[in-house]
Amino acid sequence: MSKDKAPKIVNLTSDQLEELLAQLRVQLNPATYALVEPLLQTLLWLMALVERKETTIGRLNRLLFGARTEKTAPILDPTAAPPPTPPRPKPPGHGRNGIAQYPGARRIPVAHPQLHPGDPCPVCHKGTLYRVKTPQVVVCIKAQPMIAADIYELETLRCNPCGAVFAAPAPPQAGTQKYDPNVGLMLGMMRFGAGVPHYRLAKWQKDFGIPLPASTQWEQIEKTVPCLEPVYETLLDLAAAGQILHNDDTTMRVQSLRKQIDQTPGKDVRKGIFTTGIVAQAQGHTIALYFTGQNHAGENLDQLLRRRPAGLAPPIQMCDALSCNPAREFQTILSHCLVHARRGFVEVVESFPQECRHVLESLAEVYGHEAHCKEKGLTPQERLLFHQQQSGPVMQSLKLWMQEQFALKNVEPNSGLGQAIQYMLKRWETLTLFLRQPDAPLDNNIVEQSLKMAILHRKNSLGYKTDRGAQVGDLFMSLIHTCRLAAVNVFEYLSALQKNEPQVREHPKLWLPWNYKASNTPSR
């Protein structure tokens, strides 16, 4: 077909598409069908989107390729040059990372070759030398494979007449197993923390001359699970008793689950597979949890809240306004994300620049007040009072302005701007909970950021192969991201759990990311 000739437009309904996919499922091999199905679903979704009258070219571009930024100034004036930033004072030092930035480096003490503490000073011959508490240091950074290997060549002797063989004993550092226990932890961090699939790790190791097949990698990762599970279960209990719970989900691929869904007849079968992220604020700590399967975010939150001790007040739940996000079985104090409400105006700023400017600048003022609260380290009650005094009038004025737009018929309710305004007015109480409840967050950004781990895994590794793989992935991601939120060295922490497995099983509450160093439990 000529490039200039337009193709014939074919309109399909959802039912017609399902019928077509059912026929293709039988005729095509599974691999080809797995490519064709999302292509047809995407085509139908795009056609429906284009037919909607509020869809603009700018909005379509953002939906397909993502927004480059949602900051207020670039959105309101994309052509304007960024404001000049005042020059920052030059930091002390030479700009390199200090010694404190290398907590994982091996420390090797080096003694002076001629002098010792207590010797007379070779310069003045009057005083005696003593050891300085802070020694001079030299940092040496080396390249090495991710998983290294040592080969111990044991000297072997043989008696010529009788044939007896005598081999040198292996040194203690050789260990008793071929694979060091930390190998599985490192592989788990690379697989689930960095999203690197097994086959890429296998190629990487082969390039260094140390083969590590994909099947072996999985075996080593699975061996580490028993020593991590007690802490994971403890984190679940702590999160369930948390004061603030953020939740959201993203799509995920699990091959075994997808095959099971495709083989289940009926139109009422749920076809979606998701990874839910839940970030809990509990006892002054932040806990990140992941759950992969067919449950939505609200259903996974219900499962977590079943662990909540009786008698506790309902927690604050922060989420966006999707109907699948709120908890159903348990009472929560629902709060909706202000950033999601703001995004409705970002998407129509090209069509309604003046109106959107008013809304975005008002919300920017509220976020400026929130930044002030964080900078000053205000207590929850002080923060609440500050927002009531400073952000309350701003939000009330914004509400009256939005109501006025409909009363004066300045905005068509079915337009993009009208829908964005209706979204905020309909959820005003949950969007402004921070004006009435101490500690209530403004947005759901913390869980959105945590879900980037799952999204990275989905993009790089194309999901999971089995349900078991998804469970192990959820466990590793939960521990890894909780460590990151607590500013804890992830590998050091997981290694400590591995080395002290009996003590961890007996007292898992003493081995959480924020208190494991203070534990006096001896290593085995």
N, C-alpha and C positions, 0 to 999 in steps of 0.2 A: 504494500500500500504506500502511496506517495506521502511524504512528510507533510505536505500542505493540505492534504485531503483529510477532512474531519471524519472520525469513525462514526459508525451508526450508534446512536444513543439507545441503550436498552434499559428500561426501567423494571426493576424487580421489587416485589414486596418481600417482607420478611418471611412469609410462608413459602413463597416461590423459591427464595434462596435456601431455606431449610430443605425443601424437596430436592433442589439441585444438588446440595451437598450430600444428601442421603444417597443419590445415584452415584455421585463421584466417589463416595466412600467405598462403594462396592467395586467400582471399575479401576480405581487407581491403587497403586501400592501405598503403604502407610507413609513412607517418606515423602512421596510426591503430594499426597493428600494434606500432609502437615504444612506444606508450603501454599497449596491452593486455597485452603480454608481461610487463613487470615487475610490473604489477598482479596478474596471476594467479600469478606466481612468489612475490610477497610474501605473497599469501593462503595459498598452500600452506605456505610457511615458517612463518607465524604459527600455522597450525593444528597443524603438527608440534611447534612449540615449546610451545604450550599443553597438548598431550597429554602432554608429558614431566612426570613427577611431581615433579622437583626444581625446576621453574619456578615461582617465586613472582611475585606481583603487582609487588613491588619490583624483582625482576630483570628482568621483562618491561618495566617502565617505563624502566629504565636502558638496556636493549637498544634500545628504540624511540627514546628521546629523549636518551639519553646521561646519564652521571652528572654531577651538578653539581660534585661534588668527590670526590676519593679520599683526602683528608687524614684522618689517623687520628682526631683529636678529633671532627669533625662526624659521622663515620661511626658511632663508638661511642655518641655521645649527640647525636642530631640536634636535640633540643629545648633543649639547654643553650646558654646565651648564650656567645658567644665570650669567651675570657679577656681581661681588660683588658690592653691593651698599654701598656708604660711610655712616658711622653712622650719623644719624640725631641728631642734638643737642636736648637734653631733653627739652621739652616745660615746661614753668613755671607752677607752681601749682601741684596738685596731680592727674591730669589726668581725673577728673570728669567734667561733664558739668557744666559750670558756670550758674549763675542766668540769664544771658542774653540769654541763650539757651532755656529758658522756657517762651516765650512771651505769650503762651496761658494759663499759670497757673493763677488761681484765687489768688489775693493778699488780705491777711487778716491782717490788722494792729492790733498789740497787744500792749496795753499800759502797762507801768510799774505798778505793783500793789501798790507800796508804794511811789515812787518818781514821781514828776511832774516838767515840765520846770519852772524855777524860784525859785525852792527850794534851800536852802543852801546845799553845798556839805557835805555829812555825813562823809567824810574822813578827809579833811583838815579844814572844817568849816570856810573857808575864801571866796571861790568863790560861784557862783550860777550856777545851772545846766541849760543847753540849749539843744534843740533837734538837734541831728546830722542829716545832710541831707541824708547820706547813712546809713540806719539801718543795724544791724546784721540780718541775715535771716536763716531760717530753711526750707528746702525743704522736703515736705511729698508727696510721690507719692502713689496714691491709685488705687486699681483695681475696676472696675465697668463695667456694661454692656454698649454696645455702645449706646443703647436707654434705658434710665432709666424711671421709672414711680413713681409718688407720689400719694398716696391715702389719701385724706383729709376726716377724719371721723367727719362729722358735728353733733354735739350734737343735738339730737332731743327730744323735749318735747311734751307731749300729755295731753290734759285735759280729765280726766276720764268721767265726766258727758256729755260734749258736743262733745267730740271726736276731738276737734281742735288740729292740729299738728303745732308745732313751731320748725323749724330747724335753727341752727346757720348759719349766712351768711358765704359764702366761703371767705377765705382770698384773698387779691389781687394777691398774687403769684400763686394762683390756675388758674388764667386766665379765659377766657370765652369759650375756645375750649378744646376739649379732647387732641388734638395733638398740641404741640408747633410748630410754623412755622419753627423752625430750624430743626425739625425732617426730613422734606423733603429734606433739604439741606444736612444733614448728610448722608441720604440714597443715594442721588445723588452722593455724593463724593465716597461712598463705591462702588456703582454700576458701575459708569463710570470712576472714578478716580483710583480705586483699582481693578476693574474687578470682584467683588464678586457678583455672581448671587443672585436673590431674594430668592431662596429656601434655599441657605446656610445661608443667613442672618436670615431667618425665624427659622432655626434650632438653630442658635446661640442664638437668643432671647429667644427661648423656654427653652434652657439650663439655662437661668438666671431667668426663671419664669415670663417673660414679653412677652407674645405672640405678634407677629407682622407678620400676614400672607402676602404672596407675593402680593396679590391683594391690600391690604392696603398700602403696601410699594409704589406701583406704583401710587396710588391715591395721596399720600403725595408728591411724587416727582413731579407729574404733576402740583400740586397746586403752586409750586415754580417757574414755567416757566415764568408767566407774569412779575414777578419782575426782571428777568434776561434778558429777550429779548431786552429791550432798549439798554443795554450795549453791548450785542452781535451784534446788528445792527450797533452800533457806531464803534465797532471793525472791522466790515466788511468794513465800509467806510474808516476807517483809513488805513487798510491793502491794500485796492484797490489803495490808493494814495501813497503806499510805494515805496521806492527807490530800494529795493532788494526783490525778491519773490522766495522762494524755494518751489518746489512742487514735490510730488511723491504720489503713492498710494499703497495700500495693499488689498488683497481680504477680503471680509466680508460676513457674512451670515445674511440675512433678510428673515424670513420664509414666510411672506405674499408676498414679492416680488418674491421669488423663486417659490412659488405656481403659481403666475400669469405668470411667464416666462414659466413654464412647461406646462401650459394650452394654451399657444399661439402657434398655428401651424406655420410651416415654418422653413426652414434652415437658413434664414438670420436674425433670431431673436437673438439679443445680449443676451448671457447667463450669462455673468460675472456680479458680484456685488462687488463694491469696496468702501473702505474708502480712500478718498484723504486727505492728509495733506498739508497744505500751511502755511509756516512760513514767515512772512513779517517783514522787517526792515523798520520802518516808524517813522519819527520824533524822532529818537534816542531811540525808544522802539521796543521790539520784540513781535510780535503778532502771536499766533498759532491758526489755524482754521482747522476744520474737516468737511468733506462733505461725506455722505454715500448715495450710490445709484448706478445706472448703468453707470453714466458718468465716463470717465477716468480723469486723473489728468489735462490734457490740457483743456478738456471741462469745468471742474470746475473752472480752472483759467480764462477762457474766461468769465464765469458768474460773477466772482469777478471783473474782469476788466471793466465790463459794468458799474460799480459804479465809475470808475476812472474819476476825473474831467477833462474836456477838457482843452487842452493847456499844460498839464504836459508832460515832456519828457518821452520817453519809459523807463520802469523799466528794471533792470537787472533780468533776469530769470535764476535761477540755477536749473538744473535737470539732470537726467541721459539721455542717448542717445536713450531711447525708443521712437518710433514714436508717441506714444499717450501722451507724456508729454508736448511738446511745445504748446503754445497758437496758435490758428488758426485765430481768428477774430481780434486780436489786435497785434500791433507790440511790440516786446520786444527785448532787447539785450541778445541774447541767450548765456549762459555759461554752459558748460558740466562739470560733476563731475570728478575730477582727481582721486578720490579713485576708482570709477568704472573702469576707464582705468587701474589703477594699479592692480586691482583684476584679470584681464586677465593674467598677468604675475605670480601672486600668484598661480593660478590654474595649471600652467605648470612648476613650479619651479623644480619639481622632474625630469622632462625630459630634461630641459635646464637650469641647475644650474648656469653656468657661465654667460650666456646672461641675465638671469633674475636678477642675482646679480647686474649687471651693471645698469639695469633700476631701480630696487628698491632702490639702494643706491643713485642714482641721484635724485629720487623723495624724498628720505629721507632728502637730503640736502636742497631741496626746502622747505619742511615742517619745517626744522630747521630755515630757514629764516623767515617763517611765525610766528613761535613761538617767534622769536626775536622781530618782529613787535608788537606782542601783549604784550610782556613783557615790552617793552619800551613805549607803549601807543602812537604809531605814528599816526599822522593824515592820512586821506586817501591819500593825495598827497605825504606825506613823505613815506608812505608804498609803494605806486606805484613806486616812485623813487628808494627805496631800493631794491624792487624786480627786477626792470629793471637792476640795477647794479649788484646784486648778483645772482638772480635766472635766469635772462635772458640768460647769457652765458651757464649756466648748461642745460637749456631746449634746447637751440640752438645746443649744442654739442650732446645732446640726440637725437634730430631730425636727425642730420647728420649721427649719428651712425645707426639709424634704417633704413634710406634710403640706407646706405651703405650695410646693410645686404642683401637687395634685389638686389642691383646692382652687388654685388660680388657673388650672389647666395649662400650665407652662410645659408639661411633660406628658407625652402619650404613654399610658400605663403599659402598653405592649411593646414599647420601644426598648432598646438595650438599656438606656438610662433609666427608664421607668421600672424595668425588671430589677436593676441593681438597687434602686431605692426601695422597692417593695421587699427585696430580700432583707435589707437592713431593718426596715420598720417591722416586718413580721417577726423578727428575732431580736428585737431591741433589748428585751430583758436579759436574754442569755448573752448578748454581745457586750452588755455593760455590767456584767456581774462584778467586775473589778471595782465598781463604784459602791458596792454594797457588802462585799465579802472580803475579809482579809486574805491575802495570799492568792486570790483569784488571778490567773494569768490573763494576758491580753490576747495571746495567740497560741497556735499549736506548732510553732516552728521547731521546738525541740524534738518532737517525734517525727516531723517531716525530715529533719536532718538525720535522725537515727535510721530512717528507712532507706537512706542512700546506700547503706551497707547491703541491704537486700537487693536494691536495684542494681548496684554494681555486680553483685553475684549473678543476678538474672542476665545481665547483658554480657558479661565475660564468660560465664560458665553455662549459660542457657538453662539454668535451673538445676533441679535435682533429678536423679534417676529413680530413686525409690522413696517410700515414706520414711524408712529408717534414715536415709541420708538427710531428709528434711529435718527430722528430729535432732540429729547430731548437729546439723547446721544451725538450728535455732539455739541449741545449747552453747555452741562456741560463740555465735554472734552476741548472745546475751552477756556472756562473761567478758568478751573482748570489749564491747562498747561500754559496759558498766565500768570497766577499768579505765577506759579513756575518759569517761565523764568524771572519774575520781582522780584523774592525773596520776595513774599508777602504771608502772612498767608492766605491760601485759605479759611478756614472756617470763619475766622474773616471778610474777604472781602465779602463773600457771605451773611453772616449775616447782614452786614451793608447795602447791597442792599435790603435785606428783610425788615429791620426795616424802611428804608427810601424810600419805593417804590414810593410815590407821587413825592418826589424830584428827584428821579432817572428818572422817566418818563419825568419830565419837563426839566431836564438838565443832560442827560446821560453822556455828555463829562466831567462833573465834578466828575463822579463816576467810573472812570477807575482804574484799579489796582494800577497804579503808582501815582495817584493824589487824591484818595478818602479821604485820611486822612487829606489832606490840605483843603478840602471843609468845608466851615463854615455853610453849610446847617444844621439846627437843626434837631435832630431826632424827629420823631413823637411819 
